[in-house]
Every structure is written in C-alpha cells, then in structure tokens.
Amino acid sequence: MFRLLAVSVLSNALLANAFSVSSYHETKLGWSSSKLSPPSSLRSTVRNDDDGSYSDEAAAVFCQQPTTTTRRQVLARTAASLLVGVSPVLGFSPQLSLAADNVGSANKGDDEGMVSQLQLGSLLKRVPTFAIVDPRGVPYFVVGEDAKLTSYFFLSYEEAKRILDVAIKSSDKAIVETKKEIKAKNGKLTKEDAEEIGINPWKTARITSVSMDLAVSLAAKGKLAGAYFKLAPSESDIEDALAADGTDDLPEGKVPLFYMDDMTISDRDEVVSPLYFQKEQLITEWQRQQKKNESDDKNASPTVKVTELFATLTEMLRPGGIDEELKTLQFVAPVDSKAKAERCRKGEKEPFRLGERLIVL
C-alpha cells in the first residue's frame, strides 16, 4: 500500500567538496502488495564488499596494469573490463561538473594523466543523460533485487521514458489489485483504505536532463548516504555490446562504448577519435565517410569494437600515461539527445535537486 513518510537523514558528508548539503531529505513511497524492480535492461553486478561499496582491490584491477603505448591498445584493454563486476574508482571529484570550459591553460603535472580532470569534465559535459525526478527535481530511487537503493541516469531519453512508462503501469496495476483484495476481504473499500493505499507515486514524475560529467561523478563515488547512482544504457545498446563482445551478460552500471580502429571525425576544427554510445550511430558515420571517400569496396563490412566508459576514463586520467592519442578521444552523444535534453530542461527552475530523494519501495 502506498504510504508517504517524510524523514530526514544525516548525510555522510555527501559530496561535501562540491555541494553544501548538510542533511539528506527522504520521502518514502511504498506498497505492500507489489514492488517495482530496477530497469529490466540492467543486469546485476558483482561487488567485492558485502555492503556494495567499491573496494581498494577493485580499484587495483585497473591501477596495476602496465602503461600502454597506443590508443588502440588502451581501448582493447579496457574492453576486457566490460564483463568485470567491479568499476574503477575514478580519481576526480564532482567539482568537474561545475568546471569552467576554459581548460587549455593548465600544464600536465606529474600526478595527471594524458587528460586533465578539467578537460575530461569538459568532454563529458557535452553529453546529456536523463533522470526521473518529481516536479521539484528530486530524483526517484528504487530498491532492486540486491536490496541496494539506486537512482539511474539513462543514456537516452527513450530508455528513461520506457522505464517511467513501465513504472506507471506497474504501480497502477498494484493499486487495482490491492483494492480488489481489500474489497474481497472486507466487502467494501472505505475512505481510510483508499487513503492508506494512496496514489500512484510515478504519476507526477517527469524526465529531466543532467550532463554526463555530474552523472559520472555521482556514479564513481559509489555508496552515498546509503544509496547509489548508476548510469543505464538502453536495452538495444546492451544487446549490441554483448553481440560484439560475444558474451551474454553485462554488469549493472557498465556503459559500453562502440568504436572502430583508426576512425576519426572532425569536431570544432580538430580531428578526434570518436567513441559512440550507440552502435547504429557509429555505423551511420562510417557509411557516410565511405560514401564521401567514394570507396570502391561498397560491400565492406566494418569491424565494430566495444570498450567500457569508466575503464576508458580511468586510462585517460591515469598518472604517468604517455599515449598522446588518448587526448584525441571524443565522446559522441546519442542522436537527438541534445535536442531532447533542451526540451526537458525548458522552463525548469531546478532540473536535478541534490540532497533530497524519493524512495519507491
């Protein structure tokens, strides 16, 4: 049954370096007859720690690798992390989401990778993600089968909309079934019963847009005040990644990236090495280049490779890196996502409110 309970929980210094949040406000919405699972497109992940947090051993999976020499080797190696059940602990703070775009003046220090934190923040800031929030911008959290409280940043508007529609329908069904059960048991549904059941908590939800630098920062923090933020690729992108990799499962929170060896595009008068979140978008660009170059082999089939977002970011930030080609990597936002992000944010006073959360049990 739906019950609304407003509580205040002391924050565990949540994002203290970037946000002045002294307490975390929760609103719990739940029902006893049914429970909404996390997005069906997301797989369960394996973690080293019992409490679900990332361990030092998990970070060591990526930190103890030998220095690579080429971009191709970096991407090939990070592809192996696609099926590893732990994510790297990135060495940057959520402050990168607030970083200025002017990042060219800083020189590379001994403790910096080939790409600085500010440069990486600027690259990620150009890619939108989508979140389910209430009218005030408070994010929704769900309790998954692993009993972890999680809020999701979706890589496409369509996936966020699909999940929201499923949540609304599932909740409506649960309410109807609960009312039937009460009527069958008591012979009628009283006003008190109706108030106890409550309303569908997803009916007032909306989709907002958050830049990927903030989404990655929150996800990379691991457990925050007892909850998690995770990035969620679409079902079709997961299927494409698994098909390209030849495997049958993808840990939750992993984000596949599609690329081709030696492929480049022009961006702001620079030649960059693109990494795509959607395979189809990569194929479309490859076909455009083939047509432009008047390639004789029109029946050629491109070799699409897949790597993983967080592992790639770790390589870009790794101190002591020597591969200059890492500086050419560019994340390409999914088709139409920027336009849809602008529409989502149109008229919003506060797209995404940190320090509060809505929990659907």
Disulfide bonds with the S-S distance in Angstrom:
none
